[in-house]
Protein backbone atom coordinates (compact mmCIF):
# COMPACT_ATOMS: atom_id res chain seq x y z
CA UNK A 1 0.00 0.00 0.00
CA UNK A 2 1.40 3.38 -0.92
CA UNK A 3 1.54 6.31 1.49
CA UNK A 4 -1.28 8.06 -0.39
CA UNK A 5 -3.63 5.08 -0.49
CA UNK A 6 -6.25 4.61 2.24
CA UNK A 7 -6.47 1.20 3.93
CA UNK A 8 -8.93 -1.42 2.72
CA UNK A 9 -11.83 -2.28 5.06
CA UNK A 10 -14.05 -5.36 5.02
CA UNK A 11 -17.74 -4.63 5.61
CA UNK A 12 -20.17 -6.93 7.45
CA UNK A 13 -23.92 -6.17 7.69
CA UNK A 14 -26.55 -7.74 9.93
CA UNK A 15 -29.88 -7.68 8.17
CA UNK A 16 -33.20 -7.06 9.87
CA UNK A 17 -34.14 -10.72 9.45
CA UNK A 18 -30.74 -12.23 10.24
CA UNK A 19 -28.95 -12.94 13.47
CA UNK A 20 -25.40 -12.95 12.14
CA UNK A 21 -23.35 -10.44 10.23
CA UNK A 22 -22.56 -11.31 6.60
CA UNK A 23 -19.65 -10.05 4.54
CA UNK A 24 -21.02 -7.73 1.88
CA UNK A 25 -17.91 -6.16 0.39
CA UNK A 26 -14.90 -3.95 0.84
CA UNK A 27 -14.13 -0.26 0.67
CA UNK A 28 -11.28 2.15 1.26
CA UNK A 29 -11.44 4.73 4.05
CA UNK A 30 -9.02 6.81 6.09
CA UNK A 31 -10.24 5.51 9.47
CA UNK A 32 -12.91 3.38 11.14
CA UNK A 33 -15.42 6.23 11.46
CA UNK A 34 -15.17 7.03 7.78
CA UNK A 35 -15.37 3.32 6.93
CA UNK A 36 -18.61 2.96 8.95
CA UNK A 37 -20.17 6.01 7.32
CA UNK A 38 -19.15 4.93 3.83
CA UNK A 39 -20.37 1.37 4.48
CA UNK A 40 -23.73 2.76 5.60
CA UNK A 41 -24.00 4.89 2.46
CA UNK A 42 -22.86 2.17 0.06
CA UNK A 43 -24.29 -1.06 1.50
CA UNK A 44 -27.48 0.00 3.34
CA UNK A 45 -29.08 2.50 0.99
CA UNK A 46 -32.47 0.80 1.23
CA UNK A 47 -32.46 0.17 5.01
CA UNK A 48 -31.18 -3.39 4.53
CA UNK A 49 -29.27 -3.56 7.79
CA UNK A 50 -29.50 -2.87 11.50
CA UNK A 51 -25.81 -3.27 12.36
CA UNK A 52 -22.51 -2.69 10.54
CA UNK A 53 -19.06 -4.00 11.33
CA UNK A 54 -15.93 -2.78 9.57
CA UNK A 55 -12.57 -4.50 9.96
CA UNK A 56 -9.34 -3.27 8.46
CA UNK A 57 -8.38 -5.96 5.94
CA UNK A 58 -4.83 -6.40 7.17
CA UNK A 59 -6.26 -7.54 10.54
CA UNK A 60 -8.23 -10.38 8.93
CA UNK A 61 -6.39 -13.69 8.89
CA UNK A 62 -7.67 -16.61 6.85
CA UNK A 63 -6.75 -20.20 6.23
CA UNK A 64 -5.15 -21.09 2.91
CA UNK A 65 -7.52 -23.05 0.63
CA UNK A 66 -4.52 -25.13 -0.50
CA UNK A 67 -4.17 -26.40 3.09
CA UNK A 68 -7.83 -27.30 3.52
CA UNK A 69 -7.24 -31.07 3.64
CA UNK A 70 -4.88 -30.80 6.61
CA UNK A 71 -6.60 -27.83 8.25
CA UNK A 72 -10.10 -29.30 8.09
CA UNK A 73 -9.09 -32.89 8.71
CA UNK A 74 -12.08 -35.18 8.52
CA UNK A 75 -13.34 -36.10 11.93
CA UNK A 76 -13.92 -39.74 10.97
CA UNK A 77 -11.18 -40.77 13.39
CA UNK A 78 -12.90 -38.85 16.22
CA UNK A 79 -15.94 -40.99 16.87
CA UNK A 80 -16.93 -38.93 19.89
CA UNK A 81 -17.95 -36.16 17.47
CA UNK A 82 -20.50 -38.43 15.81
CA UNK A 83 -23.12 -39.48 18.37
CA UNK A 84 -24.55 -42.14 16.07
CA UNK A 85 -23.81 -44.96 18.53
CA UNK A 86 -25.93 -43.42 21.31
CA UNK A 87 -29.47 -44.62 21.87
CA UNK A 88 -31.96 -41.79 22.30
CA UNK A 89 -34.70 -42.53 24.86
CA UNK A 90 -38.26 -42.56 23.53
CA UNK A 91 -39.29 -39.60 25.70
CA UNK A 92 -36.72 -37.25 24.17
CA UNK A 93 -38.15 -35.10 21.38
CA UNK A 94 -36.61 -32.60 18.95
CA UNK A 95 -33.09 -33.93 19.08
Secondary structure, DSSP 8 states (H G I E B T S, - for coil): --TTS-EEEEEEEEESS-SS-EEEEEEEESSHHHHHHHHHHHH-TTS-EEEEEEEEGGG-----GGGHHHHT--GGG-GGG-GGGS---TT----
